[in-house]
Amino acid sequence: TESLASRAKMANTGANVIIGGFEVHGTNNKYHAIVMNPPFGQAGSLALTHVKKAFDHLYDGGRIVAIIPRGSMDDKFSDWIADEKEAYVFGEISLPQSTFRNAGTGVNTRIVIIERHSNPEDAPNYPRNMNFSHAESPEQLFEMIRHAQVKPRKLRIDEQLDRYGLYM
């Protein structure tokens, strides 16, 4: 939406904020990082469809951070990760059922961090998992998350060189 886009632009002045339908956004558009709260749909099927499409938008070495539902989607998500040879789960954050209480729902959710790597040697060795499911309120959850640390994604060599104004 326009209002969310303007807030995102103010918070991230260097970011490219795109207003439009994700479903029709061409996968020729590539990104280093995608943060998303996809629509969940029936049994999480729509969320998985959106995560798969977002994965197609990633550069090699890119990262997705997505909120997805728990439950019947868990096996579908695990099967997709197992079948997608360039997808690696970097981490998972279990959220309490109270996370979306203010929105009027008690759906069980988690945050997944997925990276794309064509070379398995560049992939994370083990996933970093955090369990915040015991938080009793959204406020307590945000306080816990505020102090959590997630290692930044590893920059590709061209991104490292770009920091010094060098090109490959």
Disulfide bonds with the S-S distance in Angstrom:
none
